[in-house]
Amino acid sequence: MLLPFFTALRDAKVPVSMKEWLHLMEAMDRDVAGREVEAFYHLSRAVLVKDEKHYDRFDQVFGTVFKGVESVGTGEDLTTDIPEDWLRLLNEKYLTDEEKAQIEALGGFDKLMETLKQRLEEQKERHSGGSKWIGTGGTSPFGHGGYNPEGVRIGGPGKQGRAVKVWEKREFKNLDDTIELGTRNIKVALRRLRRFARHGAPDELDIDGTIDGTARQGWLDIQMRPERRNTIKVLLFLDIGGSMDGHIKLVEELFSAAKTEFKNLEFFYFHNCLYEGVWKDNRRRHTERIPTWDLLHKYPGDWRAIFVGDATMSPYEITMPGGSVEHWNEEAGTVWMKRARQQWEKSVWLNPVQERYWDYTASVGLLREVMEQRMFPLTLEGLDKAMRALTR
């Protein structure tokens, strides 16, 4: 019965293996989550989905495969022949004690289903508002767009957040790996770039060591250890101004997430392409510049370098001395980019412009060549690939 669900997930590019499917079948056989569709939703998502970026696709497939209940009574031709198993696919709404004390809606799930059948038999046309008929915008427990603490949503989008089908909320739809990122999603992707070690003062309780020491000594032997920290060191170079003004919000979110995830983080600003100087404060970009040579000497090759920019400029800004639109650069931008690549072999370029537009801009192609094709779009999938590239 559930095989169409499995094949639909595979068709939607949700990587579900046969082993995981058999684990789900075993869990169902042992009645781990009962027979309610909402419980099955949570169980199947926990077993089948390995990466939260696939949550949205999973929810869409689940809603499509198990949408039979919502199709009942959605048109003018209200059918009365409702299979009992369809009705049983609906869940009881989980109410708080306070809600139960305030409202006794129809006397429970069995009564709710019985009344739904009866009203489908009696009702002959569409109804809007009110407290009894199946329709929209009222307080009847059937329909959509209204309010009832134990409602069954029939047709249309829910508005009160109280319908029993939780998967249609699609709370993780912004985690799809083809869209641009928010701060939380960026943090999730950046966590792939981690290397943990314990350094510093022993200020964290070592539970396993304490248990082992106590068992060996015969008395309470408190063991402490240094906190486990991410030792990855990151240089973040941010393109600022010009065509990047349209990407400020996204770059701000990336910057915020990076500051949270990487304790060893240094950031610098540049415009369009890396030249002989960068800066830390955009208000003083012309008076307080840091020589790029200083960075090349100060930060050794074990640092990871991340360049963020749309790479959209005149090709002369990359290939020619004096090509910069802001100052006279003695050496071409490509010279400085190659020096950065040689110093920080593990480096990438993140581009906020959608990848399908890259081929229309010559400067993007030039910088991709300099970066040895290590340019990635600022989507969850692109950032995930970039972090993998930085770990290799």
N, C-alpha and C positions, 0 to 999 in steps of 0.2 A: 504493500500500500504506500510505503514511504519512498520507494525508488524514484518516482518522478521528482521528489524534493532533492535527492542526491544528484540526479542528472541535471536539474536546473541550476544547482550551485556550481557544478562543473562548467556548464555552459556560460555562466556569468563570471567565469574566471576566478571564482573563489577556490583556492587550492585545497580541496578536500580529498584525502587519500582513502583507499579502501580500508586500511587499518583503523583510521579514525571512525569511519562509518560503522565498522564492526564493533568498536568500543561503544558507540551510541546505541546500537542494537542490543548489546549486552546490558547497558544501563537501563534500557527500556524493559528488557526481559526481567530484570531484577526489581523493576518498579521503583527506580531511584527517585523519579520526579512525579510519580502518579500519572494520571491520564488526562489532566487538564492541559489545554493547548498552550496556555501561558507558561506553565511549568515546563512543557516540552520545548517551548521557544528558548527559555533560559538554559535548559540542559543542552540542547543541540548547539546553541551558539558557543557555550563553554567548551564543548567537546570538539566541534568541527572547525572553529575559527582560531587560527594560530596567531594572527596579527590583527590588531584592532583597526588597521586601515581598511580591512575588509568588512567591518561591521555594517556599513551602509549597504553594500551589495547584498550581504546576507539578509538584512531586514527587507530589502526590496523583493528578493526571491521568496522569502517567507510569506510576505504579504500577498504575492501573486499566487503561490501554490495553495495557500490556505485561505483564500478569499471567498470560499463558497458561502459562508454564513452571511457576509455582507452583501452578497448579490441577491439575497432574498428580499423581495418587496421593494426593489429600488426603482421600479418603473410604475407606469399607470396600471399595468396588468399584475395585480397582486395575487400571487399564487398561494393556495392553501395547502398544497401537498409538500410539506416540509419534512425531510427525513429526520428521524430522531437523533441519528449520530451527528447531523449538522448542528442541531441545537445543543448537543452535549459538547461540541467544540468550544462553546462560549464558557468563559470563566465567571465565577462569582466575583463581584467587585469586593476587594478587601477594604472594609471600613474600619475606622478607629472606633474605640468604645464610645467616644463622644458622639460620633455620627450615628452609631447604632441606637444610642439612647434617644437621639433627636428624631430619627426617621425610621419607620418600619415600612420599607417600600415593598408592598405587595406580598409580604410574608415569605421571602426567600426565593432561591433560584428555581425550584420546581414550579412554584406558583407563577414566577416570572415567565417561564417558558410556556406554561399552560395558557396564561393570559395573552401572550404574544400570538399563539396559534388562534385563539378565539378572535382576537381583533383583526388578524389577517383575513379570517373568514367573513367578518362583519363589514370591514372597510372596503369601499368600492372606488375611492378616488383619493387624489393627493390632498393632504391636509397640512396647514401651516399654523403653528401656535397651538395653544391649548394644553390640556393636561391628560388627555385620554388617548386620542388617535395617534397612529404612527405618522410622523411628519417631521417638520423642522421648527426650531426656534421655540419650543414649548417646554413643559415640565413633564411630559409623558416619558415613561422609561424606555420608549422605543422611538427610533428615528435619529436625527442628528441636529446639531446646532442649538440644542436646548440644555436643560439641566435636570438631572435626577441622579441621586447617589448610587443607584443600582441599575444604571441604564444599559440598554443594548443598542449600540449604534447600528443603524441600518441605512446604508447609502450616504455618500457625501463625507466631507472631512469633519472630524470632531473639533469642537471649540472649547469645551470645558475641561478637557484632559482627564475625563472620568470614564471613558469607554474602556471596555475590558481588554482591548487589543493593544498591548504596549509596543509591539514591534513597529506599528505605523507611526509612532512618535519619531522614530529614526533619529535618536539623540546623537548618534555618531556620524551623521551624514557629512559633516565637515572633515571627516578623517579619510575620505576617499583619496586615493593616491594620485589623482589626476587634477586636483584643484590647488589653488594657492593656499598658503598656510596661515594659521593663526598662531599666537604665541604658544598655546598649549601644545599644538601639533608639532611645532618646531622643536619644542623641548623633547617630545617623544622621539623625533628623528635624530636629534643631536646626541641622545643617549647611546647611540651605537658607537660613538667615538669615546670610548672609555678604556682606561687601563688603571686598575686599582692597586694601591700599595698602602702599607701602614708605616707612616713616618711621624716623628714628633713624640710629644709626651704621652705616657700611658694614662689616658684619662677616660677610657671606656671599659666598662665591666666585661671581662671575658667569661661568659657563662660556662662554656664548655670546659675551659681551663680551670675554673673554680670548682666545678663538679668533679673533674678528674683529680685535682689536687686534694680536695676534701676527702674523696674516697681513698686516696693513697696515704694521706697523713693521719686520718682518723679524727681530724678536727676541721673547723671551718677555715679554709685556705683561700682567701680572696685573691683572685688574679685580675690584673688590669692589662690593657693593651692600647696602643695608639689607634686613633680613629682611622677607618679605611677611607682613603681619599682618591679622587680621580687625578692621576699624575700627568694626564695629557696637557701639553702646553700649546696654546693657540694664538696665532697672530691674525687679527681680523682687519682687513683693509676695505674701507667703505667708500664707494664713489658717491660724491655729493654734488648737487647743483645740476642745472641744465635739464636734460631729459630725465634725470633721476627724480625730479620733483614729483612726478606722477607715481612714484613707487615708495614714497616716504613712509607710509603707514606699514607696508610689508617689511621694509628694511628695519624700521623701529622695532617691530615684533621679533625679527631675527636677532637684533642686537640685545633686546631684553632677555630673550631665551638663552642666548650664548653667555651672557653675564651670569645667569643663574646656574647653568650647567657646567661651566668651566671656571674653576677657581684660578687657574693660571691662564689668564686672558689679557692680551694687550691689543688695543685697537688704534687705528690711524685712519685719517681721511685722505683721499686724493680726488682729482677731478679727471674723469674720462679714462686716463691711462696713468700708470706709474711712471714718475719722472725722478729727478734728483732730490726732490723734497716732498715730505708729507707733513701733516699737522694733526694736533689733538683737539684744537678749539677752532671751530669754523669762524668765529668772530674775529680771530686773529690769524687767519690763514695766510695773510700776506706779510706778517711781521714776526711770527713765531713758528718758523718751519723747522722740521727735524730732517737733517740730511739722510737720504736713503742709505748712503754708505754706512752711517752710524748703526742703522738697523741690521745691515748685513754683517757687521762686525760684532754686534751685541748679542744677537739671537742665533744660536747655532742651528745645525741642520736637524736636530731632533724636535724642533718646533714645527707645528702644522700651520700652513698659511692658507687663509680663505679670502679670496678677493670677491667682492660683491659689487656688481655694476651691470648696466644694460649693454655695455660694449658698443654703444651707438654714438659714432663720431665720424669726423672726416678721416679717411684712411691715412692722410698725411700726419695726423696726430700720433699715429703709431709708427709710421715708417720713416719720417723725415726729421732731422734736426730743425728746430724752430717751428715745428708743426703745431705745438700747443697753442690753444686759443687764449691762454692767460698770461704766458710769459715766453721768453726765449729759452728753449731747452737746447743745451749744447749737444746732447745725445738723443737719439730717437727713442721713443717710448718702448719699442721692441727690444732695444738693448737692455733697458732696465728690467723689463719683464723676464728676459732670458736670465739675467743675473739672479733675479728672485727665484726662478725655477731651479737654477743650479744650487743656490744656497738652501732652499727649502724644497727638496725633491717631492715631499708629500704636501702638495698644494693643489687647490682646485679653484675654479671660478664659478660663482653662482649668479645666474642671470634671471632677473625678475620678469623678463619678457617671455611670452609663451614660445616654446621651441619651434613651432611651425612657422614663425616669422623670421627666424634667424637667417635663413638663406637669402632674404631680401636685403640684408645689410652687409656690405663688404667688410666693414670693420669687425663685425662679429666673427666672420670667417678668419680674418687675420689673427685675432686674439685666440681663437680656438686652435689655430696652428701653433702659435707660440706656447699655449698651455698643453700642447700635445693631446688635444681633444678632451682634456679634463675640464670641460665646461658643462654645467648641469643646470636645468631650470629650477626655479624656486617653487617646486611643488613637493608634496610629501615624498613621492617616488623619486624625484630628482635629488632631493636632499638626502634621502636614504642611500642612493647610489654614491653621492659625494662623500658621505661619511664612510662608506665601505672602501672607497678609493683612498681615503686618508689613513685607513688602518692597514692597508697592504704595503 
